[in-house]
Amino acid sequence: MAIGFHSLLTTVLALVVALLVYRDDSISSSLQGYRHPRPALDLTGQLSDTSNPVVSAPESDNMDKLDYSRPTNVSKPKVLLVNDDGPPGKNSPHVLGLYDEMLAAGWDVTVVLPSSQKSWGSMQFSLAGPVSFWYYYPIKGNADGSHPDTPKCWSATRRPINRERGEYAEWILVDGSPTTASNAGLFNQDAFFGDTPAEMAASPASNKTPFDLVVSGPNFGRNTGTAFALSSGTLGAAQAASLSGVRSIAVSYGHFMTNPPTLQDRGEAKGPGLGPEPLAAIRDVAHKLTVRILQRLWADWAGEKEVGCYSINVPLAETLRAPDVFWTRIWENRYGPLFASSSIGSAAQAKGGEGEGGSAPPPPAYLPASAPVPQHSIHFAPQMSSLLRPRSLEPGTDVWAVQNGYVSITRLRPNFMQVDSRGNGLDVASLEKRAAATGEESKASTGTDGDVKLPRPAPVEDGIEVGKRWRL
């Protein structure tokens, strides 16, 4: 019996070893041609914060059908962080704080951002000419870019992280659109982090990506309503990742110049906007809450296989100290005028310019040489009051949520959804059921200027459907 048992044990061990060898060979084969980015150099000789010893399984080569049903079997995903506001500065004061909170949560985060403000870019990719990029080494606590050594954070080549200056990570800044940053971050890691300059220059794009999740934002301003959402570079970068089969989440922070919601009065509150110190404190609360929401969405994503992207809108108001999170739909609104006219020549002459057109820029290269120097122009001057504060709005929309100080989460897919003859889209069944029950037709609100009267839900119900409160 002892001999028989020993033979059986030997056979089982041999099978286990064979299976492990086969598994290792399979993994090596599936990852052939992919190499994880090397960590940034560190003056201390240790691995920097951008190092990652874990390589995620590559995405499927089948890009014809987007499938988000695969399990999220890693509690700490490998994340690509992008935005449309650029590196830390006065126009991009939120990205560094969220990055820090994601690191504190134990997530592995790589950052690829546009090199400057690129808002309102939607799904535009940078197609004309080569797209240059820089290495950027953020300074701890330099959220608004006011540190005197900020210019030294930029580098044309990889270099050691200067810990003495307060640098603590290595980011990439691309001279392109948010969607370009998103796609390049997913598929051009070798170009950014190759072993040698020659290898970086010759590196082809990979059709596989090491990333599990793309987080786009936080945007400096809300992205509620169709007018903002369809124009948003933040949502554009997230949807670009979703189109590549990678789960994505867009994050936008809503600012209030006046009348920020309060816990007592919600959308009917009246008063000045938050001062610098209260706003900074609320921003820290927003970062922590956002990461909690990101963690929950990631953990539960396998149960929402039709969702390719979530859009989160976080109001920067005192209501975040006792936050409520609602599932919402995007409010359908429309643009008014977005541009105003101006005269290049008169503006230049007023500044002392000489000659025809003063200091007007030369015609673009694609115009004929005979094209005259332009004398007039239009500039971006949107009329947004009705987009930000509509007169009335139905509960369950993203604008309603933010105006009442609630966090809004909207489920999205990267497509243009068809509608029926009545203009109803994703929520057709529930809309028809509600219309039949009330005997009323659903009416679309276009929004106009004026005082805001935004109803609150009564009673508040918890759940995962649109209009329900989500318990974290």
N, C-alpha and C positions, 0 to 999 in steps of 0.2 A: 504493500500500500504506500509506503514511504517513497519507493522508487517511482510508482505511478504518479503520485502527487508532485514529485520533483519534476518529472517529465512534463506534466500538465502546466506547472508554473513556468517552466522554461519556454514552452510553446507560447503561452500568453504574453510573456515579456518580449519574445521575438516579434510577435504581431504588433505590440504597442510601439516598439522601436521602428518597425517598418512603416507604420502609419505616420509616425512623427517625421520620418525622413521624407515620406511622400508629401506630407503637408508643407514642410519647409521648401521642397522642390517646387511645389505648386505656387507658393507665395513668391518665391524668387522669380519664377517664370512670369507671374502676373504683374510684378513690379519691374520687370526688365525695361530698361530705358528710362526709368524714373529715379531721380536722386533727390532726397530732401535737401532744401537749402542749407548751406553751411552756416553755423552761427556767426554772428558778427564778432570781430576781434575785440578783445577787452584788455585794457591796460594792466589789469590784475592778473592776466593769464588764464582766467576762468571763463567758462562759457557765459555768454551774455543772456539777457532775458528773452532773446528771440530764439534761443535754442529749443529744439523739440526732439526728444529721443523716440517719440512714437510716430509711426507713419500710418496714416489712415489708408484703408483699402481704396483703390482707385474707383472712379465712377464707371458705370457700364459704357461700352462703346456704342450701344444703341441709343442714338440721340433722336430717333424719329418719334418716340412716344415718351412724354414726360411722366415719370412715375415717382411719387413722393411717399410711397407706402412702405419703403424699406424701414426696418426698425432702427431707432436711434439707440444703438446698443453701447454708446459711450456716454458716460455722464459728463465728461468734460471734452466737448468737441474741439476740433481744430478749426479756428475761426479766422476768416478774412474780414478785416474792418476797413470800410471805405466810407466816403462821404462826398458831398458836393460843395462844401465850404472851404476845403483846403486845410493846410496845417494850422496848428494853434495860433490864434490871433484875434483881433477885435471882431472879425467877421466869422470866426470859427472858435468860439470860446468853450465848446462842450466836448470836443472829441477826446481831449487828453483825460478829462475826468472819467468819462465812460470807460476808456481804455484801462485806467488804473483799477476801476471796480471790477472789470472783467478779469484782470490779472489776479486781483484779490480773491475772486471766486475760483481760481485755479484753472481757468481756461487758457488754452494756448492760442495766442492772438498774433497774427501777422497784419501789418498795416500798410495799405497802398492807397494814397490819396491823390487828388488833383493838386497841382503845385500852387493853385490860386483859386479864388472864388469862381465857381462854375454853376451857380444856381440857375434854375429855370431851363436846364438843358434837356430834360425829359430823357428820351432814349437815344440821344445823338451820340454817335461814335466819332472819334477823331480819325478822319480818312486822308486828309491832305498832308502829304509829306511825312517824314519820320517823326515819331513822338519821343522827345528826349525825356530823360528822367534823372533824378538826383537821389542821393541818400540823405536822410534827415535824421538827426539824433536829438530827440526831444529832451528838454530839461525838466526835471521834476518840479511840478507846481507852476510851470509857465503856461497856464491855460490860455491866457490872452496874448501871448507873444510879446509881453512887455519887458522881459529880461534883457539886459543890455548885451548879452552874448548870443541872442537869438540868431543874428546873421551867421555866426560861426557854426550853427547847427547844420547848415547846408554843406554838402560835399559832392563834388563831381565823381568821386570814386569812393570805394569802401575804405574805411579807416577805423582805428580803434575807438571804442566808446570812451569819452573823456569823463570818467567818474568824478574827477576833481571839480569839473565845471557843473556837475549835477546831471549830466546825461545818463540815461539808463536804458536805452533801447535803440533799435535801428529800424527806421521806416523807409518807405519808398514814396517819392513824390513824382508823379508823371505829368508832363506838360500836355494834358489831354482832358477829355470829358470824364465825368463820373462813371459812365458805362465803360469807357476805355480802361479806367483804373480797375473796375470790377473784373472785366474779362481778362485783362493782362495779369492781374493778381492771381486769378484762378489758374491760368494756363501758361504763363511766361516766367515761372519762378526761376528757371535756369538762367534766363537772361538777366535777372536781377541778382542772383546769388551763385553764379557759376564759379568754378574753381580758379579759372584764369581769365584775363580779359579776352583772349582769343576765343576761349570756349564760350564766354558770355555772348560775344558778337555772333558766333556761328550757331548758337543754340536755337533749334526750331521750337515752335510751340508744341506743347504736349496736348494730346487729346484726352488726357486724364488729369485730374486735379487731386491734390492731397487734402483739400478742404472739405469739411462736413457742412459748414454753415457760413453764410455771408451776412454780416450785420452792416447796414448802411445808415450812417448818421453819427451822432444826433444832429438833425438839421436845426439851424438857427432860425426857428419859426415853424409854425404848424403846417401840416400838409393835409388839411381837411377839405372835403368837397371836391367835385370832379375837376374844377378849374385849377386848383392848386395841385391835386394829385397827378393829373395828366401832364402837368408842366414840370413836375418836380424832378430834379436831378437825383435827389435822394431815393425816391421811389424808382426812378429809371435805373439806377445802379443795382438796386435790389431785384427788380424784374429782369434785368440782363442776366444776373446770376441764376434766377429761377428758370429762364429760358435755356440755360445750360444744364438743367437738371439738378442744380444745387439749391437746397433750401435757403431761403433768405428772409430777413426781417428788416424793415425800414423803421427807423426811429426818428421822430420829430418832436421838438420841444416848442410848445406854444407860449409866446411872450404876450404880455398885456401892457400896452403903453398907459392905458387907463382902465379903471373898473375891473381889476383882477377878481376872480371869484373868491368868495370866503366860505368858510364852513357854515356860517349862519345864513347868508343870503344867496349863495350860489350865483346864478346868472343874473340876479337883480342887484348885485352889489355895486355901489358907486364909490369911487375914490381914485386917488392917484396910483400910478404903477409902483411896483416895489423899488425901493432904493437899492444901491449897490450891495450893501451888506446883507439885507434880508434876501435879495435875489441870489447872492452867492450861497447862502445857507440853504435855500430851497433847491438850488441847482444840485448841491451835494445829495439832498434827499432824493431828487429825481434820478441821479445816477444809480443809487443803491436800489431804488424801486425798479428801475428799468432792468437791471441785471436779474433781479428776482423774477420779473416777467419773462425775460429771455430764457432763463433756466427752466421755468415751468412750460413755456411753449415748446422748447426743445425736447423736454422729457415726454410730453404728451403728443408729439407730432405724428407718431406712427398711427394714432387713432384718427387723424385728419388727412387721409391720403390724397384728397382732392386739392388740398391747400399747397400752393407753391411758394407763397409769400404772405407774411403778415405785415400790416402797417399799424404801427403804434404811435399815437399822439399823446404826449404828456403835457398837461398844462402846468406852467411854472407859477404856482399859486399856493397859498397856505393850505389849500385842500389836500395837498399831498401828504400832510402830516397825519391825516386819517383817510387814506386813499380808498376810493371805490373805482373798480375797473369794469367797464362795460364792453360787451360785444356790440359792434355797430356795423352799419352799412354806410357807404359813401353818399353824402348828400349831393344830389344832382343840381348843380348851379351853372352859371355861364359867365363869360367874360363881359366886361364893359370895355371902354377904350384902354389900351395898354401903352400907347405912345403919344407924345406931344411933339409939335414941330419946333424947329429952331433954325437959325441961319448961321452957317459956318462963317461966311464972309463977314457979316456984321459983328459976330462975336470976336473974330480975330482982329478986325480993325479997331474994335473998342479996346483991345489989349495992346494996340500999337503995331499990329501986323502990317506988312507991306505987300503990294502986288495983288493980283487977282486971287481972291480966296484967302488972303492972309496966310496963316499957318496951317491951312487945311492939309490933311495927309494926302499923299499922292494916290492916284487911282489904283485899285487892286491890280495885281499882275495879269489877271485874266481879261481885263478890259483892253480894248485897242489903244495903241499909243496916242491916237488922235483924240481920245476922250477928254473933254475939258475938265479942269479941276472943279469939283462940285461946290456950289455956293450955299446949298441948303441941306438940312438933314432933319431927321426925327430922332428923338431919344426916348428911352424907356421911362415912362411915367404912369404906371398903372393906377387906376381908380379902384381901390380894393375894399372900401368901407362895407359895401354890401356883401362881399365875400367873407369878411371877418365877423361882421355883426349883422346878420339878417334880421328882419323884423319878426318873423315867426318861423318856427322849425319844429318838425315832428320828432318826438323822442325816438331814440334808436339810431340816429344819425351821428356821424363823427363830429360834425360841427356842434350839434346839441350837447354832446358829451363834454367837449373841451370848454364850451362857454359856461357850462355848469360846474367846471372844475373836476370833471371825471376823466380818468384815463380811458382812451378809446383804442380798441383793437379791431381791425377789419381783416377778414380773410380775403385773399386775392389769388388769382392765377394769371400767368403771363399771356393773356389773350384779349381780344376784343369780343365780348360776349354778344351773341345775337339776342334780339328782343322780339316779343310777340307784337301783334297789331296794336296793342294798347300801350306799348312802350315798356312793358314789364320785362325784367331780366332774370337774374338768378333766383329771386324770391317770388316767382310767379305763383306757385301753389299757395303759399301763405297769404299773399296779397288777395288772391281771388277768394280764398276762404273767409278772410276778414271782410272783404267787400260784400260777400253774400250774407254774412252775419249782421252787418250794420246797415245794409241796403244803400251804401254810399259808394261812389266811385272814388278811387284814389286820386288825389290832386297833387300835382307837383308844385313845389314852392320855388320861385325864382329869386326871392330875396330883394329887399329894397332898403334904402337908408332909413334910419329912425330908431326909436327906443326898442330895446330888445325885451321880448317877453317869451322866455324859453321855458316850457312846462317841464316839471320834474315828474319822474314816473311814480304812479300811485296805484297800487302798492308796488314797491320794488321786489322783483322776483329774481332769485338766483338761478343760474343755468348757463348753458353754452350757446344758446340761440341768440340771434340778433335782438338787441334791446334788453337782454338779461345781464344782471351783475355777475361778474366772475369772481369767485372766492379764491384768493391765492393760498 
